[in-house]
């Protein structure tokens, strides 16, 4: 049947369609319904490995025809079961009993669901007579079937690799075959691990504990009945719910967001990723939570890889493509021996920029293909046919390849096959780490679920709330650096809390005067966007959000983050920016009072006048004794210069004041609408009415006992934040004193030490980032 299926498919596509130039592929489309049914039978007959492949494809209507996807969806929970007498015999053997009534007072006569590795019965525990459970029984001989499938796949992989490269017009090297076989081996490792029911039970328990610890109450896993876990049997409490794709509740789109956040939490936080998220494994429970089933196939993600992924996502989000080459090395996509310069020359940044711009726009491969085609028409000519567009794109690609080779010092004229040479060189630059196989499977499945609900779904955009929450709360220096990049702050502005020197906290904060070309500033728009992302993540995952409880929890968590007495990454950045702003506006006000106004200018002229007269009259200058001249003429003339230098405005001052003004402009309409729907115009024109409404709103809030309690709990944090702000201002003053040149060295030293002492008195226990947890 597999040979007939493959031959028929190739005949319709290659002979009747491509070679006979039938652009509509009429024969292929006419036979699609019949072949879709054949594909389902093929997967079922070829065994568990191909069932897994069919499950993955069944939700990707953007990759395969819809007729195929509809048929293959039967594999999600309706794989043909093995006989129940065999299942009962396995249960008796595993539990060591002759009568299953000793374990289950009730057990369905037939399985309620059947999958590639096992099938599930619904039962009731005999020990209490009411606890409903799911009894998962492993297929007999499953390990031998998987081993045979993998053996055949390893034999076929080199042939498939050669055919794929042939159709793509590139030569096949041994490295290509080795990589493909390595991916099959890694897939096999994960598949074999899936039949370890004791490991699956452990993964389920640990995931549930991790979600509770992190406050992600909107997601859960089944409760494992630990005393009934065996090598071939797994018993969990029954979950009341419906499949996510079949549920018609209005909160299903929110649960899709919960799913993305949960998987990102696994990937970047807990370090154990669920790798089998097909629709049969995602349930909406009756209380509105997302339940994730089947924890057999997982991927362990080490901490270093987690932070490398976090940095990569942050750089992609802010389109910092210059940082991507180093990210590729950190992620294992390129060997450590490859330099970032070579990666940059390979054109990776332009390629990723284009790819992620398309992914961020959403819609999956179908919409991306439409957008790319439209972009090609704009670039190469709207009048071109599809074939002419492909030829133009190919010619453009060849030019880029020639430019890449030329940048690496290759004589392009001496290269007989440009594409082959570039392909060979890129093999040295790039590799595919095995873990990517699992990431692609998991997130490809989640994207498919999202696209089935919203055809414009963008998985890149859905990642943003988690990213904001993680970066706001993680004190690790690598996470802090990623957050600063997200907010538009450069490395030169890195805040370093060093016990040995209070100045190091702000040493790099005025790099604009020394390296203005690298200076960047806090982006208020990005700060607000990330704050909304944090709120969205907390509201979606922290509660089922009935009666607005999710939003209330989000507000509470954000307040705790901002007022945490122990500090936070967000606090560090905002305290630093506030200190800069306080320094800037204070000096601006003092400059207005003591430098720019007419009275100050007149006083300056009076103080400088005698020195000007004396310097122009050499006879008078010679008559004045040196000490007297210095005391009465020179020193007073220096006072205006000292004040002007001390209060001089810098580019950084202008930048920080502009940022605060931008923040105020952005917040004004939000605050106006928050105060009983007041418009911006009304806010500006009716201050008294607005103030009355605000007072009423505050009064209503304080009347709520829960809110009053929360506010009282945060009072120590508010006090600590005030002390940190004060300490930041004194450190800023110490830095300014250190940098001035007009003060004598001894005076500078004493003023600096005084400011440091005040800062230390206000914040005696601040720690550097390397010690932050």
N, C-alpha and C positions, 0 to 999 in steps of 0.2 A: 504493500500500500504506500510506503514511503517513496519507493522508486517511481510509481505511477504518479503520485502527487507532484514530486519534483519535476518529472519530465513534462507533465501537463502544464505546470506553471511556467517553466522555461519556454515551452512551445508558444503559449499565448503571449508571453511578454517579449521574448527575443525574436521569434520567427514572424508570428502574425502581427506583432506590434512594431518593434523597433526596425527589423529588416524590411518589412513591407510598408514602413512609414505611416502606420496608422496612429496618428497623434492622440487619438481618444482611447486607444487600447480597448477596442470594442469587445473582442473575445475574452480578454482578461476580466473585464467588468461583468460580462454576461455569465461567466462561470464562477464568479465570486461567492455567491451564497452556497453553492455545492461544495466548493473547495474549503470554505470556512468550516463547514461541518466535518469535512475530512481532516482538517487540521486539529480539531478537538479530539477526534478518534485517535489520530497519530500520537498526540501528547499522552493520552490515557494509556495507549498500548506500549509506548516507548519507555514508560516508567517514571519514577519520581523526579529525576533530573529534568526531564522535558516538561513535566507538570509544573515544576518551579518556573521554568522559562515561560510557559504559557500563562501562568499567573501574573508574571511581571508585565507581559505584553497586553494582557486583557484590559488594562485601564489606560493604555496609550493609544487612543484613537487618532492622536496626532502623528503616530509612527506607523501604524498598520491600518488597513481599511476597517471601517466600523463593523462590517459584517463579521470579520474575523474576531474582533474584540468582543462582540456580543456573544459569540459561541464560546470563546475561551473563558469567559467569566464564570462558566459552570465549574471551572477548576478551582475557584476560590474557596468553595466549601461543599462541592458536590462531586468530588472525585469518586468513581465507582468503589464501593466499600468491599472489604474482604468479609467472608462469612462470619456471622455472629458467634456460632459455636467455637470457631477458632479464637475469637476475642475473649469469650468466657473462659476458655481453657488457659489462655495467657494470664488472665486475671487470677484464676485459681492457683496457678503455678507461682506467680509473683507474690501473692499474699499468703501462700502456704495453707490454703483452706480447701476443703472439698465442696463446701456449700457457700456461695457468695452472699447468702442471707446474713451470714455472720458479720459482713462488712456493710452491705447495703440492704436496707429494708425494701427499697424499690430500685429497679434498673430497667430502663427502656429496652424493649425486645430488639429494636433495631437502632443503629446509630443515628443521632440527630444531625451530625455533620461528618464529612469524610474528607481528608486532605492527603497530601502526597506521602507524609511520613506516618500518619496514624489516623484514627477515627475516634469520635467522641460520643459517649452515651450520657444521658441524664439520669442521675440517681438521687437517692436520699440516704443519708448516713444512718446506719442502724443504731449507733450509740445514743442518739437523741431522738431519732424518728422524725425530725422536721428540717434539718439542714440540707438544702438542695445542693448538689455538687455536679461538676462536669468531670467525667471519667475518660481520660485520654489513653487509648491503647495503641501501642506501636504495631505497625504492620509486620507480620512475620517475614523473615528473610530480607528485611529492608537494607541491611548493611551490604549484603552480597549484590543486590540490585544496583545500589549506588556505586559500588566498586566497579562493576561491569560497565555502567554508563560512563564513568570517568575514564576507564581504560580505553573505551571506544573513542571518547572525545579527544583524548591525548593522541590517538592514532590519526584522527581526522583533522586535528588543529593545523598541522603543517600544510596540508592540502588546502584547507580553507584560507589560510594566510596567503599562500601563493596565488590563489584565485582572486582574492580581494585586491592584492597589489596589482595583479594583471589588469583587472577591470579599471583600477585607478591610474594605470599607466606608470607605475613605479616599480623598480626592481625589488626582488625579495632577497634579504640577507639573513644570515643565520640568527642575527640579533632579533629580527622580527619574529622568527619562529620561537626563539627562546622566551621572548616576552609573552607571546600568546600562550605557550605551554605553562609558563609561570602563573598566568592569570587563571588558567583552568585548574592548576594545582591549588591555588588559593581558594577558588570557589569550592573545590572538593573538600578542602579542610573545613570550611564553614559548614558545608552540607553534612559532613560526617559528625561534626559537633552537634548538629541539630537533633541527632537521634539519642543524645545523652540527656535523658529526662531529669536526672538529678541536677545537672548543670542548668537546665532550663528552669527548674524549680528555684535554684539559688538566684538566677538572674531575675526572676519574677519578684522574689522577696526583696532583693536589693533595690530594684527599681522603685517598688512601692515605698520603701523606707526613704529613698533619696528624694522622691517627690514630696513626701510629707515634711521632711527636714527643710526643704527649700520653699515650703508654703505654696506649692503648685497643686491646690486642691481641686482644680478642674480636670485633672488627669489622674488615672489610677490603673492598676493591674489587678487581676483576680487574686483573691486570697488563697494561698497554697495550704492544703491540708497536709502538713509536713509529715505526720506519722504514716501517711499512706503513699508517700513517694517511693517508687521502685525504679529499677533499671528500665523497664518497659511500660510502666504505668505512672501517670501523673494525675493527681486528683486536686481540683481547685473548687472553691465555692462557686455556685452558679451565678452568673452575672445577668441581671434582668436588663435587657436593652435590645436595640435593633442595629443592624449594620448601618454605618454612617452614610453609605451611598443610597440606602433604601429609606432612610428616615425622612419624613416630611416636616419635621419641626423647624420653626423659623430660626433657631440658633445654630443650625448645621454649619453655615458659613463661619460663625465664630469658632466652632469646634475645629474647623480646618486650620484656623489660625492657632488654636491651642495645640494641634498636632505638630505644626511647624515649630512652635516654641518648645514643645516637649522634646522633639528630636534634636533641636539645637542645644538644649540643656544636656541631653545625653552626650552629644558629640563634643561639646566644648566645656562641660562641667563635670558630670558624673564619670565620664570616660568609658561608658559601656553603651554602644549604639545598637538599638534594635534594627536588624537588617531585613526584616520581612514584613513591611507595612502595607500588604495588599488589603483591599477593602474588607475581606472576610475577617481580618484581624483588628479592625477598628470599629468599635461599637459606641453608639450613643446610649448611655444608661438612662433609666427612667427618671433619675434626678438631674439630668442635664450635664453629666460629665462624659469625658472621653475615656474609654477603657481600651487598653492595648493588650491584645492576646498574643500568644505563641512566641515565647522568648527563647526558642531554641537556637536561632541563628543571630549571633551578636558579634560586634567588633570591639576590641579593647583599644582605646585611644589614649596614648601616653600624654602626660602633662605638656611636654615640650611641643608635641604636635598640636595640641589644643591651642596653645598660644600662637603658634605659627599660623594656624588657620584663622584665629581671631585677628591677627595683624593683617592677613591677606584680605579678609572680608572688609576690614576697616579701610584699607587702601583702595579696594575696589569701590567702596561706597562713596569715598570722596574723590574718586578718579585720580588718585595719586599713582599713576602708572609707572613713574620712575622708580618706585619702590618695589615693583612687581618682580624684577629679576632676582633680588635677594630673597623675596618670599618664595620663589620657585626653588631656590637652593634649600631654604629652610624646610620646605614641604617634601623634599625628596624628588621633585619633578626634574631636577638637574643635579648631577653629581657635584660634590664640594669642590672638585678640581676646576670646574668651569667658573670663569670670572663673570661678574655682573656686566662688564663691558661687552663681552661676547654675546651674552643673552640680549643685551640692548640692541646690538647690531643685527641680531637675527630677526628683528621686527616683531618680537613678542608683544611689546607694549601696544603697538598699533593694532595687532590682531585681537588682543584682549579688550582693548578699548572698544573696538567694533562689536565683539561678541557680547560683552556685558551690557553695552548700550542697548542691544537688541533684546537680551534677556530681561533687562529691567523694564522694558516697554510691555512685557507680558504677552500672553496669547499662545505660548508654546511654539513648537516647530512650524506649525501651519502658518500662524500669523508672522513669525519671523521670516519664513520663506517669502511671504507676500511683501513684507517691508524691504527685504533685501532686493527683491526683484524691482520694486519701485525705486529704490536707491540706485540700482544699476542703470535703470532707465534715465534717471536724472544725470548720472555721471557719464554714461556712454552714448545716450541718445534715445529719446522716447519712440522714435520711428523704427528701431531695430526689432527683429523677431527674437523669440526666445533663444534660438540657436545662435544668432548673431550676438546676442548679449553674452552668452556663455563664451563665445570666441573672444569677445572684447575683454571680458574679465580674465580669461586665461592669458591673453597677451599682456595685460596689466600685471598679472601675477609674475609672469616671466621677467618683466622689467624689474620688478621688485627683487626677484631672486638674483638677477644679474647685479643689481646694486648691492645686495647683501654680500655676494662673493667679492665684488670689487672692494668693499669696505674692509674685507678680511685679507686684502692683498693678493687676491687670485686674478690671474690673467684670464678674463672672461673669454677672450677670443680663442684661447687654447683649450677650452672646455667643450667637449663634443656634445654632452647631454647636461644642460643646465639643471633640469629638475632632478636628475639622478645625483648630481654633485651636491646640490642643496640638501636633498634627502639624506645623503650619506653624512654630511656635516651636522645636520640637525639631530641625527641619531646620537652623536657624541654629546650634544647639548641637553637632550631631553630623554627622560625615561618615565615609565608609568609605575608608581609604587602600588603594590597589591591592594592596599587599603582603599584605593580609589574605586575598586570594583564594588565594594560594599556601600560606599558613600553614594555612588552613582545609582545603585539599585534603590537605596532607601529614598533619596530625595527625588529621583525620577518618578517613583511610585507616588510620593506625596504631591508632586506637581501634577501628575495625571488626575488625582482626586480633585485638586483645586480647579483644574481646567474643566472637569465634568460639571462643576457647579457654576463657574464663571469662565467664559471663553477668553476673557482678557486677563486671567489670573497671572500674576507675576510672583514667582517664588523668591526672587531677589528682594522685592519690596517687602514680602512677608517676613523676611529675616531681620528686618530693621528693628522692630520692637525689642527682640531678644538682645540684639547687639547693644542697643542703648542701655538696657537694664544691666547687662553684664559689665559694660565699661564704667558705668556709674558706681558700681558696687565693688569691683575687684581692685584690691590694693596692690596687686603685683606690678612691679615697674614696667613690664612689657605691656600690660593692659593700660596702664596710665599713659604710656607713650602713645598707644593707639588712640586713646581718648583725646589726647592733646592734638593729634593729627586730625581727628574727626572735627574738632572744634576750631580748626584753623590756626592752632598755635604751633610754632616751629620748635625744633629740638633746641635751638639756642635759648628758648625761654623755659627750659626745663627747670622745675622747682626742685631744689635739692635741700632736704632738711638734714643738716650736718650739725651734730652736737658740738663739734670742735670749732665751728665758726658760724655765727648767726648770719654773716653776710652771704654765705654760699646759697642761702635760700633764694636770693634775688640777684645773684651775680650775673646771670645770663638774661635777665628780664629786660635789659635796655640794649640788646645787641643791635638795635636799629641804628644807633649812632656809629657803631663800628662795622657792621655788615648789613647795611640797609637793603641790599639786594635779596637777603634771605629773610627779612623781617615779615612776619605774618601776625595777624591779630585774631583775637577771639571773635568768632562769628555768632552774633546774637541769634540770627535766624536758625543756625545749626543747633545752638544750645536749646532753643525752644522746640525745635523739631525732635531732638533727642529726648527732651523732657516729656513730650507727648508720646514718644515711643515707649519710654519707661512706664508711663501711666497706662498705655494701651496693653503692654505686656502684663503688668501686674493685675489689671482689671480682668483680662481674658483668662489668665491662668490661675489666679488666686481664689476665684470663687465662681460659681455658676451664674453670678450676676443677677440673681433675682432681686427685685426691688432696689436695684442700684447698689447692692452690697459690694460688687466688684469695683465700681468706681470709688466708693467710699474707702475701700481698702487701699486702692491705688494712691489716693490722696494722703492717707495715713502713712504709707510706706515711703512716699516721696518726702514727707515732712520728717520722718525718722532719719532718712538718708541725709537730708540737708542739716538736721540738728543733732546728728549723732555726736555725743560728747567725745567719742574716740576719734572722730574725724572720718573723712572719706576722701576718695580721689576727687569727687566733684567739689567737696569743700576746699581741698587744697588749691584747686584751680580758681574757684570763685574768691577765696580769701586773697590769693595773689593778685587777681585782677582788681578786686576792691581796693587793696592797698595801693596799687598803681593809680586807680582813679582818684582815691582820696589825696594822694600825693600830687597828682596833676591839677585837680581843681583847687586845692589849697594854695599851691604855688601860683596858679592863675589868678586867684583872688588877691593874693599878696602882691603879685606883679601889678595888678590894676591899681592897688592902693599905694604902692611904694615906688612904682616905676613909670606907669603909663599916664597917670592923671596929671593935670597941669601943676598942682601944688608940688607933687613929687618931682616933676621935671624942674620946677623953679628951685627947689631945695638942692637938687643935683647940680644945677648951674652954680648956686652959691658955694657949694662945697668944692666944686672943681675950679671955680673962678680964680682964686688966689694962685693956684698952681700955674694956670695959664698965663697970668700976668707976670709972675716971677720968672717963668721959663723964657718969656720974651724980653725980659730986662736982665741982662747978664750982670750989670753993676749992682742991681738990687739983690740978685741972687748971691753974689759974692759977699755982701754985707751981712747976710743972715747966717748965724752959727748953724752948723749941721744938725745938732740935736733939736734946736728950736724949729728949723725949717721942716724937719721930719714930723715933729709933733703938731705944728700949726698949719703946715701947707700940704705935705705929701700924704700923711695918714688920713686926714679928712677927705682928700680927693679920691682915695681908694674906696671909701665907703659906698658910693654909688656903683662902682665897678663890682664890688663884692656882692651887693644886693642883686644887681643885674645877672651876675653869673649864677648866684644861688637860686634865683627864681626864673632862670632861662627856660623857655618852652622847647621841648624836643619833638621829633616826629612821633615818638611813642606816646607822648602826652596827647597829641592830636588824634592819634589812632584810638587810644583808650576812651577819650571823651566822645569821639564819633561812635564807637561801639556802644557806649551807654545810651547815647541819644537814639541810636538805631533800635536798641532794646526797648526803650521807652515808647518809640513810635510803633513798634510791633505789638507791645503789650496793651497800649491804650484802648484799641477797639475791643480786645478780649476782656479787659477789666470792665469796660463800659457795658458790654453785653452780659457780663456776669452779675452786675448789680441790677437785678430785676429787669433785665432786658434794655437798659438805658443805652441809647445810641451815642456814638462819638460826639455828634453835634450837641446833643442834650448835655453830655458830660462837660463840654466846654462852655456852654451858654447858661447852664443852670446849676452852678456849683452847690448852692444851698440845698436844692432839691435832691441832688445826687448824694450829698453828704448825709442828708436825712435818711435816704434809702439805704445807704451803706451802714449807717448806725443801726437801723432796724434789722438789716441782714445779720450784722454781728451779734445783735441782741438775741435774735432767733437762734443763731448757732450756739451761743453760750447757754441758752435755755436747755439744750440737749445735754443730759448728764454724761453720755458716752463721750461727746466731743470735749466737754469740760475736763473729764478725766484724762483724755488723750493730751490735751493742751498742758495740763499740770505735769504729766509724765515727761513732756518735752522741755519743761522749764530749765532743767540742768543743761540740756543741750544748747538752749538759746544763750544761756550765760557763758558756756564754754565757747560758743561761736563768737560771741562778743569779745571775749578775751583773745581769741585767735586773730580776729580782725585788728584789735589794738596792737597785738604783737607784730602783725604783718606791717602795720604802719610804722612802727618803731624800727623794724628791720629795713624798711624802705628808706627811712631817714638816715639810718646808719650807712647804707650804701651810698646815698647822695653825699653825705659828709665825706666818705672815703674818696669819692671821685672829684670833689672840688679841689682846685689848685690854688685858689686865692688865700685860703687859710694857712697859717703856719702849721708845720707838721705836728707839733706837740698839741696844738689846739684841735686839729683834725682827729688825732688819736683819742683825746679825752672825750670829744663829742661823740665819736663813734662808740667808744666803750660805754658811755652813758646810755645811748640808745639801745645798745645790745643788752645792757643790764635791765632796762625797762621791759624789753621784749621777753627776756628770760623770766622776769618776775611775773609777767602776764601768762606766759605759756612755758612753764619749766620742764614739761615732760614731752615736748614734741620730739618725734623720732624721724630718722631719715628713712627714705623709701625702701632701702634694702631690708629694713627690719619690719616693715609693714606687712601685715598678713591680710 
